[in-house]
Amino acid sequence: MAEEKTSPVRRLERTLTQGNLWLYVLSLLKKNNEYAYTMQDKIEKKFGWKPGLILNYVVLYRLENERLITSKFEGRRKYYALTGKGRKTLKEGKKLIAQTGKKL
């Protein structure tokens, strides 16, 4: 029988996943341009957790406003792509996570 997670562990899990959804989105966009609606399932397959669909759109909107991603319509679908600034930010975020983990 699986042991139930404590409140601090659940909060940490939420912070490391939903609280940092931008890292997962940028990681997906590093390889391919993506359609927003399919990102939810791709994050689940690649990273093992599924964010809420509305949260995806909120994060995409913020990332685009910060010029970390761009978007363009192909037909009726809006596809997102990583910018140079987004690549640099992703690299810095991953580096910070790696350094923080080493300190624990």
C-alpha positions in Angstrom: 0.0 0.0 0.0 1.4 3.4 -1.0 2.1 5.8 1.8 0.2 9.1 1.8 2.2 12.2 1.1 2.5 14.7 3.9 1.4 18.3 3.3 4.9 19.7 2.9 5.7 17.1 0.3 2.4 17.8 -1.6 3.2 21.6 -1.5 6.7 20.9 -2.8 5.4 18.7 -5.6 2.9 21.4 -6.6 5.7 24.1 -6.6 8.1 22.0 -8.6 5.4 21.1 -11.2 2.5 23.6 -11.5 4.5 26.5 -9.9 7.2 26.1 -12.6 5.1 25.1 -15.6 7.0 27.7 -17.6 10.1 25.4 -17.4 8.2 22.5 -18.8 6.6 24.5 -21.6 10.0 26.0 -22.6 11.5 22.5 -22.6 8.8 21.2 -24.9 9.2 24.1 -27.3 13.0 23.6 -27.4 12.6 20.7 -29.8 9.4 21.6 -31.7 6.8 24.3 -32.2 3.6 23.2 -30.3 -0.1 23.7 -30.5 -1.3 24.9 -27.0 -4.2 22.3 -26.8 -1.8 19.3 -27.1 0.8 20.6 -24.6 -1.1 19.3 -21.6 -0.9 15.7 -22.9 2.7 16.1 -24.0 3.8 17.3 -20.6 2.1 14.3 -19.0 3.8 11.9 -21.3 7.3 13.5 -21.1 7.4 14.7 -17.5 4.8 12.5 -15.7 2.2 15.0 -14.5 -0.7 16.8 -16.2 -1.2 20.5 -15.7 -4.7 22.1 -16.0 -5.6 23.3 -19.5 -6.4 26.8 -18.4 -3.1 27.0 -16.5 -1.3 26.2 -19.8 -2.9 29.1 -21.5 -2.1 31.5 -18.7 1.6 30.5 -18.8 1.7 30.7 -22.6 0.3 34.2 -22.4 2.8 35.3 -19.8 5.7 33.7 -21.7 4.7 35.5 -24.9 4.4 38.8 -23.1 7.9 38.3 -21.7 9.1 37.5 -25.3 10.3 34.1 -24.3 8.1 32.5 -26.9 6.4 33.7 -30.1 3.2 32.5 -31.7 1.8 32.3 -35.2 -1.4 30.9 -36.7 -1.4 28.0 -39.1 -4.9 27.8 -40.3 -7.1 28.0 -37.2 -4.4 26.8 -34.8 -2.0 28.9 -32.9 1.5 27.4 -32.6 4.2 28.5 -30.2 7.9 28.6 -30.7 10.9 29.3 -28.4 12.8 32.5 -28.9 16.5 33.1 -28.3 15.6 34.8 -25.0 13.5 31.8 -24.1 16.4 29.4 -24.8 18.7 31.4 -22.6 16.0 31.6 -19.8 15.4 27.8 -20.0 19.2 27.2 -19.7 19.4 29.5 -16.7 16.4 27.9 -15.0 17.8 24.4 -15.4 21.1 25.5 -14.1 19.5 27.0 -11.0 17.5 23.8 -10.3 20.7 21.7 -10.7 22.6 24.0 -8.3 19.8 24.0 -5.8 19.5 20.3 -5.8 23.2 19.9 -5.2 23.0 22.1 -2.1 20.4 19.7 -0.5 
